[in-house]
Amino acid sequence: MTELLVGTHKGLFALRGTNGDPMELAVRAFPGETVEYATRDPRTGRTFASVSNGQFGPRVMFTDDPGLGEWNQAKGPAFPDDVDAAVVRTWVVTPGEIDGLLYAGVDPAALFVSTDNGETWELNRGLWNVPTRPEWNPGLGGLALHSICPWPGDPARLAVGISAAGVWLSEDGGDTWRTGYTGLVPEYLPEDTREGTHALCVHNMRRSPVRPERLFMQFHGSVYRSDDTGETWSDIATGLPDGFGFPIVLDPADPDAAFVIPLDGMFDRATPGGRVAVYETRDAGASWTARGTGLPQKNAWLTILRQAFGADSGSPQSLAFGSTSGTVFASGDGGASWGTAFDRLPRITSVRFA
Amino acid sequence: MATVNLRAPLKDLAGGNSDVQVEGATVGAVIQALEKEHPKLTGWILDEQGHVRRHVNVFVNGERVREDAAVQPADRLHVLPSISGGSP
């Protein structure tokens, strides 16, 4: 039995069933509110939901109830009194490498840290106070810290991705930060303005747990890999129908594996040619193979947002993604074949395996 | 004490009370006192900088005001979601 946590423009939907088959709706929570992101901490079983209300603002909710019935509001993420900023939305909640440690990434781009399993949150001032922050600019989705990549077993090492302020790396638990910009090419800028720019639009970034110096990134217009902890990046988009896309997921058991969902160009931002396909690499991006069996192959112009593609750690691996048009597709065989798990949901913002 | 009138979903977060009496010399102080009495309301009306959220309307005796408006003990406050912030 698989459980998917699906965040949407109209609440959280928990789907249960078998990957590749239609799933049942088990729970709907937060109707009328946008669930930007939902995930379950595998260490504690605690489920988190980042909820945004158009009128009453954002909050992080959590529950220890497997039935997702009783939710509690976390204290934060919220900026302290001496910081002139307010949280617009929480993009991601990520477990850390110490018991009780979690990270949250928010808009405006900031990292928050919890040491009590997500009940209270504190601003990471090291990243907030980096001198270049006044030069950062938002992407269309805001100034978002949306990707947090801990280093397995080492809480001191951390990488985060920001739209549109690039990759930031820390090796002292977040006290100090440096950039990981080298090799990223912002083709959306004139060539003579690219050198030294901070306007690097990371769409999604993941670290291989079995080879943690390796990260994969879906960038605004290309796909990249780093083999040196995020210091330098190599373009690996050759072989994809388009370098553009939002999410990227990995196979945690295979450091050479990654999956992306290319979208058409920088303007349409829909599946190319009306055909839906996940592209898989098993050689670290040297080649890509389309995995479209069971996915719509005509008249399907879907958009899949940055948090709307999830993967588990099973073997064979299960994968699932959701579209802004409200369909969840899932695969129980590592992407070889796909089925519609659920249809006619509201605009899907995130998909995660519980 | 001023009376704060709440509607759903704020009423639910205040334990089902639609009228809550709290003290405070300004709208901001009244709402903070309301949050202290009903912690589940924290962050819903005021953001972390103490500003009334952009898509929330607060009225004192029928006049739309911001967080720095003065409040008298006999005043009646209404807290309403703005139509501008609704989700389509």
Interface residues (C-beta under 8 A of the other chain):
Chain A: H9 K10 G32 E33 T34 N53 G54 Q55 F56 G57 R59 Q73 K75 A78 F79 P80 D81 D84 A85 A86 V87
Chain B: P9 L10 K40 T42 G43 W44 I45 D47 E48 Q49 H51 R53 H55 V56 P81 S82 G85 G86 S87
